[in-house]
C-alpha cells in the first residue's frame, strides 16, 4: 500500500541517553532576530528515555558579550518556560542564554541558544520612508509583441521599482543588521546577493495600525570599501488588489509602495555606521513590468539591469527617491515566521495542446508559483503562464472560479540559450499551469512548482492503514499550507484570500495539531483587536477590509475561541491577558443587544451553518449556542487571569444563557428546533443540554444520519463536531462510516474525484452537475477539513484532560474502528514529543505510547478483556509507574508518568 506523504515533515526529537532539553526558543521562535519585547519568554522541550524522568529544577543564565545580565537561579519547577526577570533588555543587542535542567535523580544537563532584540525606541530609527516621486511615470507598458491583449486591471498596476544605495565602510566589521519593512512588498539584496529567504515580506497586517519590520543579519555580505544595499519594491496588499470587486479594491491602504530600511554596522573599535533610507537612495524601473498578488506578474528579461545592487555599477540615469516622511508610529517587530518557499514539486505531466501551448500538471494543488526553464527562445519571445486548480472535461484549464483574479504571469525572453523565470511578488492557487508561447518542446524537467506559505514549524504527524484516510489528512495539511499565507485565508486562488474569522476558529484545533501556530495566530489576533468596533463587534474578516459586516455569530466568536484555544494548547497565559479586553467587550456587545439571552438581534450577515447540505440549521439556535460558548470562555479566561469577579459574572451569564437555550429550543423529547445535525452537535459539544436531554438529542442526531443513509449535512459550524460527538456518545462505527464514505457529500467523494486539497463546498464538483457555482467555488479551503482534529485526538488518541493546559495532563484514548488495522500519531506538545501507535492483528491489540517529561497520561488501552492487558510483556500490575484506574468504555484505564510504554491486550 502506498502511503500519502508530503515534504512538510515532522522532525524527530534527539535520541538521548538521559533527560535533555532541546528546541530552545525565545518568544516561541528558534534563535530569532529582532525580538520585539525587552522581557521575552524563553522556553524549551524535554526528551528522556527513562521512565518517570522529569525536570526537578532548572536554571537560566542570560549573557550579553560574555557578561551575565540575568540569572534565574535554580527553580524547583517542572515548567518548561521562564519569562526574563532581570532588567529590561537593550535594543538591537545579541544575547546568549544557557539552560540547565536537573533530572529526577539530580543529574544536570545543559543547552544554549541565542536571540537578538529589535529596535525598541522611536528615536533609534534614522530611516525615512522613500518612494517613487511621480504618480504617473513608470506604469506598465506592454512588451513589443502586442498580440496578447493585456488585462485592464493589469494595465492599472504600477511597475515595481528598483532602489539602491552605495556607501563605503572604512573599518573592520564585527556585526551588521538590517531592519526593514515596506508599504507594499520588498526584497532586499546586499552587494549583489539576496538578503534572507523571506517571501511576500513584510506580510499582511492592518497597516493602519500595525506594520511588522524584519531583521536580517548581513555581516557576511558586507566588506570594507564600497558596498551597496538594494531593494525591489512591489504593491502587495498595500496598494495592489485585495479581495473581490477589483475595480475599487486596489489602493486599499495607499496609492504607492514605500520602503523603510536601516542598516546598522558595528565596527571592531566600538563605533557604528548607519545607512538608512533617505534622499541619498536612487531608483528606477527594471524588468519587472507589473506584479500583483491576485493578477500575476510580468517580467521582460530584455530590460534586466545587470549587477544593479553590486559595487562598481554604473547607475547613470537612476533618479533620486522621493521622501515620504518618517512616521514610525505603526512599526512593530515581526513576531512570527515569514512566508517562505518550503517545497519544490517537479511537474508530473506535460500535455501538448497546440503549437507552443502546454498544460502542465504538478499533481498537487498548492499556493505558490512556477519556476520555468526557457530554452532556445529568441529575444522578444513572449510566454504566458495561466494558473488553475482544475481542468475542463476537454483537458483545458478551468479558470471560471477565479472570478476577477487573472492569476497570469508573463515572461519576455532576452534570447539567451537558457533562462529561468520565477515571479517574486505574486502567489497563485493552482495545480495546473497553461504555458503558451513556449519555444520548442516543453518537458517536465522545465517546470517546477514552488509552494509558499507561512513557515510555521511542523508539530504533528498522522498515518494509518487506510490510504483514503491518509489522503484526507494530506489534503487537510496541503489546505493549511496553501491558506496560511501571512494570515489564515479562505482560499489562495480567486479574488478573495481574506482572513474569515469563522474559518479560522473552526480549523484552529486541527491546525495546531499539525503545526506550531501560536505566533501565527497571535499575530492575527493583534489585527482582530484593532478591528473591534467601539461597541464591541468583530468584523467578518481580519485584517478588516472589503466587508462592512460586523458581529456575525460563529464568525465574531473567534474573539473568544481563538485566544482560549491557543492558551489551552500552548499554555502561554499572555495570550489571554492581551485578548481579555476584546473577549469581554465582544460578549458584552451581544448581551446588551439581547437581554433575553436569545441571540436574535445584531447578528450582522448571519451565515448560519455555512454551506450545509440540503438543510437549514435554525439560526437562532446556532447564534445562542455560540453566545453561550463565548460567555463560558470569557469566564474561563477571567479565572486564569485571577479576575474572580468577572469570572463569577460571566459564569453566571453562561448558566442563564444555557437555561434560556433549553427553554426556547429544546422540547421535552430532547428535540432541538430545526432538527438538523449541526443543531444537535452545537449544544452537545458546548454542554448546553441537561443530562436528561443529552441522550435523547444524540438519538435524534443518529436518527437523522440513518434516515439519510449515514450521510452528513453539516456545514462549516458543525463539521468538526460530527465524529467527536458520535464517538463520545457511543456511536464510533457511525463516525468511521462517515470518515470512510466516498458518496456525495463526504470527504471521500472529493478524494475519489482527484482532490489533493480540501474543497470549499461539498458540491465543488459532482458527477451530476459538474463544477459548482462559479461565484464561490474554491478547491483549496480548510474549513471542511476540521475533521483532522479527530484524526489526531480521536483515532490516534492524543488529547488532554478537560482541565489540562499545554498537554501536561494527557489523555491517550485511541479509538480503533472502521477499516483501520493500525494508526499512529505524533505531536510536539510544549513539554516534548507525545506519540502513539496502535495495531490490531490476530485478535490482539498493541498500543505504544510515549509521554514526554513534565507530563502525565491517562491511557485507555482498548480491550474487551482487562485481565489480558500486558505492558512490556509483563502483567500490568507488576509494572512500576503504571497505576490501574479501572475499566471504562471497552478499555482498561491506566495512569502513567513520562516514558515509553508498550501495551498488549485481547482486542
TANORZI-V218600 format. One record per backbone hydrogen bond with DSSP energy under -1.0 kcal/mol. CO is the residue of the C=O (numbers start at 1). NH is the residue of the N-H. Records with the same first field share a line. If there is no record, write none. Layout:
CO=NH / NH
This chain:
7=9
20=47
22=45
25=43
26=29
29=26
32=116
35=118
38=89
40=84
41=27
42=82
43=25
45=22
47=20
50=53
57=102
58=75
59=100
60=72
61=98
62=69 / 70
63=96
64=67
67=64
70=62
75=58 / 77
80=44
82=42
93=117
95=115
96=63
97=113
98=61
99=111
100=59
101=109
102=56 / 57
103=106
107=103
109=101
111=99
113=97
115=95
116=35
118=92
121=124
122=125
129=324
130=259
131=322
138=159
151=155
153=156
154=157
157=140
161=233
162=284
163=231
164=282
165=229
167=227
169=225
172=268
175=266
176=218
177=264
178=216
179=262
180=214
181=260
182=184
183=258
185=234
187=232
188=195
189=230
190=193
193=190
200=203
201=186
205=207
206=209 / 210
211=332
213=334
214=180
216=178
218=221
225=169
227=167
228=191
229=165
230=189
231=163
232=187
233=161
234=185
235=239
236=240
238=253 / 254
245=248
249=242
258=183
259=130
260=181
261=277
262=179
263=275
264=177
265=273
266=174 / 175
267=270
271=267
273=265
275=263
277=128
278=281
281=321
282=164
283=319
284=162
287=300
290=298
292=296
294=407
295=408
296=292
297=410
298=289
299=412
300=303
301=304
306=308
307=310
309=192
310=313
315=318
319=283
322=131
325=129
328=331
330=211
332=213
338=455
339=199
340=453
343=451
345=449
349=361
351=359
354=357
356=437 / 438
357=353 / 354
358=435
359=351
360=433
361=348 / 349
366=430
367=452
368=428
369=450
371=448
372=421
374=419
378=381
381=413
383=411
384=436
385=409
386=434
388=431 / 432
390=398
392=395
396=392
399=402
400=403
402=405
407=387
409=385
410=299
411=383
412=301
413=380
417=376
419=374
421=372
428=368
430=366
431=362
432=388
433=360
434=386
435=358
436=384
443=446
444=447
446=373
447=347
448=371
449=345
450=369
451=342
453=340
454=456
457=516
459=828
461=826
463=824
466=470
467=471
468=472
469=473
470=474
471=475
472=476
473=477
474=478
475=479
476=480
477=481
478=482
479=483
480=484
483=489
484=454
485=487
487=485 / 489
494=496
498=490 / 500
499=542
500=504
501=505
502=506
503=507
504=508
507=511
508=512
509=513
510=514
511=515
514=459 / 460
515=517
517=521
518=522
519=523
520=524
521=525
522=526
524=528
525=529
526=530
527=531
537=533
538=551
540=501
545=547
549=540
552=556
555=558
556=559
557=560 / 561
558=562
560=564
561=565
562=566
563=567
564=568
565=569
566=570
567=571
568=806
572=575
573=577
574=578
575=579
576=580
579=583
580=584
581=585
582=586
583=587
584=588
585=589
586=590
587=591
588=592
589=593
590=594
594=597
598=600
603=606
608=610
609=612
610=716
618=622
619=623
620=624
621=625
622=626
623=627
624=628
625=629
626=630
627=631
628=632
629=633
630=634
631=635
632=636
633=637
634=638
635=639
636=640
637=641
638=643
639=642
642=644
643=647
644=648
645=649
646=650
647=651
648=652
649=653
650=654
651=655
652=656
653=657
654=658
655=659
656=660
657=661
658=662
659=663
660=664
661=665
662=666
665=673
667=670
671=667
672=675
676=680
677=681
678=682
680=684
681=685
682=686
683=688
690=693 / 694
693=697
694=698
695=699
696=700
697=701
698=702
699=703
700=704
701=705
702=706
703=707
704=708
705=710 / 711
706=709
713=613
715=719
718=721
721=725
722=726
723=727
724=728
725=729
726=731
727=730
731=735
732=736
733=737
734=738
735=739
736=740
737=741
741=748
747=751
748=752
749=753
750=755
751=754
758=781
761=764
764=772
766=770
770=766
773=776
778=760
782=785
783=786
785=788
786=789
787=790 / 791
788=792
789=793
790=794 / 795
791=796
792=798
797=813
799=811
801=804
805=808
808=856
809=801
810=858
811=799
812=860
817=820
821=840
822=465
823=838
824=463
825=836
826=461
827=829 / 834
831=46
832=829
834=827
835=850
836=825
837=848
838=823
839=846
841=844
843=907
844=841
845=905
846=839
847=903
848=837
849=901
850=835
851=899
852=855
856=810
857=896
858=812
859=894
861=892
865=868
866=869
869=876
870=904
871=874
874=871
875=878
876=879
879=882
883=895
886=893
890=863
891=888
892=861
893=885 / 886
894=859
895=883
896=857
898=52
899=851
901=849
902=872
903=847
904=870
905=845
